């Protein structure tokens, strides 16, 4: 068994952004996770297209974007043009979810749908076959360093069971409060992609922490 580890740039030191990305380039991490916030859907604002364009130039890891924004359909092609490989939108912001999922697919990107902690996974049953991944938020979205919400484990278990019953290849991703302990719990529950922020970037030796996280399955 293997899993994908995607460090979240939200926890990086933006005064040393290039150094932080170079550190990830040399690490065992698999992807770079970008949290895009608009200050409307969540009470925070993060990076925009100028920063994404720069990150695409310096990162050797594939870029995934998690859109915590309203009306994500307005920006699909721009995210593709700036090198995003997987675009994840929120169920809670998409009135016409199937249409937006189709637009992302047609743009050439992989597509994910994120669920807030209070949103049941059952809302995605009818659209699950169209998704490359489902992102389970194990904290309330908007800020780094929040405490892991324990019932996220049961959500991952239920989701994985449905995916297996339908014989789908949809991946389960988890973001929020992921460290060595919660990572192991989520992998055992059925997750295949883990997003980790503070536990990596705030560690004394981030590269060593990434290596430890990648080795927990052993």
Secondary structure as GFF3:
##gff-version 3
##sequence-region A 1 218
A	DSSP	beta_strand	4	8	.	.	.	ID=ss1
A	DSSP	three_ten_helix	9	11	.	.	.	ID=ss2
A	DSSP	three_ten_helix	14	16	.	.	.	ID=ss3
A	DSSP	alpha_helix	17	25	.	.	.	ID=ss4
A	DSSP	beta_strand	31	37	.	.	.	ID=ss5
A	DSSP	alpha_helix	49	58	.	.	.	ID=ss6
A	DSSP	beta_strand	62	68	.	.	.	ID=ss7
A	DSSP	three_ten_helix	72	75	.	.	.	ID=ss8
A	DSSP	alpha_helix	76	81	.	.	.	ID=ss9
A	DSSP	beta_strand	84	90	.	.	.	ID=ss10
A	DSSP	three_ten_helix	91	93	.	.	.	ID=ss11
A	DSSP	alpha_helix	97	107	.	.	.	ID=ss12
A	DSSP	beta_strand	110	115	.	.	.	ID=ss13
A	DSSP	three_ten_helix	121	124	.	.	.	ID=ss14
A	DSSP	three_ten_helix	128	130	.	.	.	ID=ss15
A	DSSP	beta_strand	133	137	.	.	.	ID=ss16
A	DSSP	alpha_helix	152	165	.	.	.	ID=ss17
A	DSSP	beta_strand	171	175	.	.	.	ID=ss18
A	DSSP	alpha_helix	180	189	.	.	.	ID=ss19
A	DSSP	beta_strand	193	196	.	.	.	ID=ss20
A	DSSP	alpha_helix	198	201	.	.	.	ID=ss21
A	DSSP	alpha_helix	206	214	.	.	.	ID=ss22
###
